[in-house]
Amino acid sequence: MRNICLTVAYDGTDFHGWQRQPGLPTIQACVETAIERVTGAPAHLWGSGRTDAGVHALSQVANFKTACPIPCENLVKALNNLVPPTVRIKAAREVLASFHARYDVRSKTYRYRILQAPICSPFLWRFVCHHPLPLNYAAMADGARLVEGEHDFTSFAAASSEEETVEEKEVRIQSVSRRTDVRMPEGGQAEKDKPTAGGWQSRGMVRKIFSSRLIRRPTTSMLLYEVRGTGFLHHMVRNIVGTLMEVGRGKLVPADVTRILAARDRTLAGPTAPAQGLCLVKVEY
């Protein structure tokens, strides 16, 4: 069996997220269906993580196993002929049999776009959060930096963040059993022979954020929030953005970000920012 790694880009507007759901259009189901038509055999696609309904990806990573001998270059062409134009297979490559797109992740980078122009172009509305009212950029930038480091992100997570399916648990156990270098589910590398220092702890709410910054682009009236970390909980980035926007509105001060983190109480953080502004831009292994 060959292990094929795909890099996938998609506009998530018309999909109910990455993960396959009965009776609903999802990215996983879309690409799996195309793989099955090309290879003539059932396929299961493992993604680097789940993106929510309406969230986009510039470089999502996924892998599947197949006995099909089609060269990777031709596989890309064949798959792109079958998936809708809102989904593109950017690349395919053969990887080691042990590679797992989710459990081998070392870091992910997300970008959230806030448009502050008075009017949102019809060519942008699917990919930005339109907020034409004033925001204090300096205060938001100060608050963003306070997210950096290793923290318990309970305050910024949805209630479903700790859920793990039976299938995911089985894959995780198999993945760990064939490695001495244990890696965290959802990304990040644990210390060797110390699963509680990362591998199992990551099933809780602790994540390490390497960088968290706000970028202002005055010529396009755009605020960009970029965050890179070992992994992210359900709604975590969107909840951080919602909280930073409360800082920008003056309803919170930057130091409140530290207080909210320490409290481990979701009710203290800001609202969940809209999905369409969020994009998974990079996955590192």
N, C-alpha and C positions, 0 to 999 in steps of 0.2 A: 504493500500500500504506500502510495506517495502522500506526503503531507504538504498541502499547498497553502501558502500564506497570501491573502489578498489585501490590497489597500483599496478602500472604498470611500467615495465621496457621495454625499447625498443632500438634497433639499428635503428636510424632514416634515415640511408643512402638511403634506397629504398622507402622512403615515402616523400610526399609533405607536411610535417609538421603534427601537431596534428589535426587541424581543418578540418572537412569534406569539400571537394570541389568536384563539379560535374565532374565525369569522371576521377578523379585522386585518387591514393592510399594514404590514410591518416590513422593515428593511430586511430582517433575517429571513422571513418567509419569501420575500421577493427574490433575494439572491439564491436561496436554497432551491427554489423552483427552477430558476435558470440553470443552476448546476445540475440538477437532476435531469433536465431536458438534454443538456449537452453530454453528460456522462452516461445517461441511461441507467442510473442506479440511485437509490436513496442517498441523501446527503444530509449531514448535520454540520452547521456552521457555528463555530465558537467565536464570538466577538471579544474585543478587548474590554468591553463593558457595555452597559445598556444606556442608550440615550433615550430621553423621554419623548413623548408625543410632541411633535413640532420642533424638536431640537435638530440641528444640522451637524454635518461632519465634513471636514475637508480631507481628513486622512484617518478614517476608522480602519482598524486592522482586524482581520478575522482569518481563521484557518479551517480547513476541512480535509478529510482523508479520502482518497479515491484510488482505484486501480486503473483509472482511465489514462491512456498513454499520451493524450494530446499535449503538445508542448505548451509551456506557460504563455508564450506570446500569442499563440493561436487561441488559447483559452480565454484570454482577455477580450479578444475580438468577438468570439462566440458568445460570451456572456453579455457583452454590451449590446449585441444584436437582440437580446431577449429581455433585458431589464428596461424599464421606462427611462426617458431622458432625464428624469430627476434623480436617477441613480447611475453612477458611473464607476466601473471597475478601473482604477488607475494603474494597477500593476498586479502581477502574480509571480510568485517565485516558489521554488521547492525548498523546503526547510527540513531540519532534522525531525525524525519521528517523535522526539520528545517535546518538541515546541508546542506551546499552548498559548494562544493569543491573549487569553485573560490572565492566566496565572504566572506568566513570565514577564509581565509588564513591570518596568522600573519607574516610569513616570508618564504622566499625561499632562497636556496643556489644553486649557479651554480659553476661549475668548468670548466676551459678552459685549455687544455693541448697543450703545444708547444714542439715538439721534435726537439732537436738541433743536433742529431747524423748526420753524413755525409750521411748515407743511412737509409731510412725508411723501416722497415720490412713490408712485405705484410700482416702480421698479426696485424699491427698497423695503417695502412694508413687510415682506415675508422674512426678512433677515435682520431686523432691528427692533428694539424697543423704542417707540416714539414717545419722547418726553420733552415737549417744547417749553416747559417752565424752567426757571433758573435753578441751577444746582451749584453748590459750593465745591468747586473742583479740588481746591487745596485741602479742605477738610476730608473729602472722600479719599484722596490720595493718602493722607495720614492714616485714616482708618484701614485702608487696604493693606498697608504695611504691617499692621498689628496682627494680621492673620498668619503671617509667616511663622514657621517653626512647627514643632510637633504639639498638637493639641487634641483634646477630646472635643469633637465637633457636634455633640448632641444638640446644641442650641441651633445649629444650622442644618439639621437633617430632618427629612421626612420620617414619619413613624415607621415606614416599611424598610428602612435602611438596613436593618439587621437580618432581614429575611434571606434565606438560602434554600433553593429548591433541593429535592432529593438528588436530582441529576447533578447539580452543581457540587453538592457535597461529595458525591462519589468521584467526580472528576478531580476535585481538589485533593482528596485522599490519595488517589492514584498518582496524581502529579507529584505530591510530596514524597510518596513512597519510593519513587525512582530517582529522587534527588537527595543529596546531602546538603545542598545549598537551597534552603527552603525559601520560597518566594511568597509574598503576600497575595491573597486574592485581591483583585482590583488594582494590583500594581504594588511596587516596592519590594525591596529585598530584605529578608530577615537575616539575623546573624546565624551562622552555621550552628546546628544542633541546639538552637534556642528558639523554638517556635513561639513561645510566649512573648518574645521581644518583637514580634512582627507578624508571623504567619497566622497565629490564632487570634492575637490581639486585634488584627485588622477586621475580624468578624464583628468587633465592637465598633466604637465610634472614633478611635484614634487614627489620625492621618498626619503626615508630615508635608507641609507646604514649603517648597523651595523658594518660590517667588510669587508675590501678589502685588500687582501694580496697576495704577490707573494712567492711561495715556490720553492726552487731549489733542485733537486735531481740529483746530479752529477753522481751517479752510473748508472742511466738510461738515462742521457743526456736530462732530462725532466724539463721544467718549468711549474709549475701549478699556475694558477691564480684562486683564490677562492673568491667569493663575496656573502655576505648574506645581504638581505634587505627586506623591506616591500613588494616590487614588482618591476617589471622591464618593461621598455618600449620596443617596437619593435626594435630589433637589439641593444639594449642598451649595453648588456654585450660584444657583438662582437665589437661594436664601441669603447668601453673602451679598450679592448684588442688591437685593431688596433692602438689606440693612444699610449698605453704603449709600443708597439713594435716600434713606431716611436721614443719614448724616448730612448729605448734600442739601436736603430741604431744611435742615436746622432742627429737626425733631429729636435727633441724637447728636452727641459730640463724638469725635474720634475715639476717646478713651472708653466710651461705652462698648466698643467692639471687644476690648479685653474683658470688661465686666460681664458681657453676655456670654463669651466663651467660657469663663470660669463658672458661671451659674449652671451650665448644662440644662438650660430650660428654653425650649423652642418658642414659648410664648413671649419671651423677651426680645427676640430678634424681629427684624422687619418682615414684610410680606414677601411671598415668593414672586420673583420677577418673571415676566412673561417668557414662555419657552422660545419664541421665535428669535430672540436676540442672542441665543447661545449656540456656539459651534465648537465641536471637538476638533482642534487644529493639528494635534501631534500626539503620537504614542511612541514611547521610547522603550527599547529592550536592552 
